[in-house]
Amino acid sequence: MPDLRLSLLDLAAVEADGDIGAALAHSVELARMAEAAGYTRIWYAEHHNMPTIASSAPAVLIAHIAARTERIGLGSGGVMLPNHSPLVVAEQFGTLAELHPGRIHLGLGRAPGTDGATFRALRRTAAAADAFPNDVLELQRYLSGELPRNAVNAYPGNGTRIPLTILGSSLFGANLAAQLGLPYSFASHFAPQALQAAVRHYRDNYVPSAAHPEPYVSAGVNVVAAADDDAAELLFTRAELERVRGFLSRGRERPLTADEAGLLFDTPAGLQIREMLTHTAIGGPERVREQLAAFARLADADELVTVHPAPTRAEQLESVRLTAVG
């Protein structure tokens, strides 16, 4: 896929029998492999109160990864802006941009990335989401080279002009990105329903900006790559069951076993979770290449954000490697 950019989303997943330290060490290994394999960039998503995800502080994790890699782009996919002051985000990512010039990207989301109780623990209110468009504009100003008199400025941050991307899974984000002349990333790796309508709205209504004269779309896609097609199909079956098990274990005193999750696989709840994997490339390197190219055409995307839900770290690393080879 010479004309298609591939990037990677890393949630710093914590294995059932592992710990957070091991998950973060794996993220370093994953980043080094992705860099060697030629991926454009890696995204780290902000989630809270989720024991199986260790990427709750993207700026800190990006700093750790950037110090242990050389050239691959690193970004937030995304920072959930309603959880933060735009000034603090500008200072954090401005610091990263000064330390690692040209490598830092800032994706911004409107959702809290957590449940209601945790959202309140973050000391935010529901009104914070309503301020998202204005917060994006405020953040843009902090990162620009402007120095208005008698105003607050971000140091570090001012003049770094870190590239911003609006994340979304609905027409709201698509419309905002279009009106602000910013790149748009659709979360089709878990919310496939509105993909084509959102991208079409974004491209049809795009207002060119100085930094981005043309619209730019990235779209999330799951990938299960293995040595051959049959092995990948078996791997996907395990990954799909693990997805159902993980989601339906939330809030329980103990996680579901694989057998218990299997009993729920075809229930309405199980089918709803499995629908999240609608856009998944499954196969050996050649078939994965064909499926990713077809998905890029479907999504009208300039960049694919690949997500590799293989059950084990070794299988995930192999999927990342084989996808790049394809």
Secondary structure by P-SEA (a helix, b strand, c coil): cccbbbbbbbcccccccccaaaaaaaaaaaaaaaaaacccbbbbbbbccccccccccaaaaaaaaaaacccccccccccccccccaaaaaaaaaaaaaaccccbbbbbbccccccaaaaaaaccccccccaaaaaaaaaaaaacccccccbbbbccccccccbbbbbbccaaaaaaaaaabbbbbbcccccccaaaaaaaaaaacccccccccbbbbbbbbbbbccccaaaaaaaaaaaaaaaaaaaaaccccccccaaaaaaacccaaaaaaaacccccccccaaaaaaaaaaaaaaacccccccccccccaaaaaaaaaaaaac
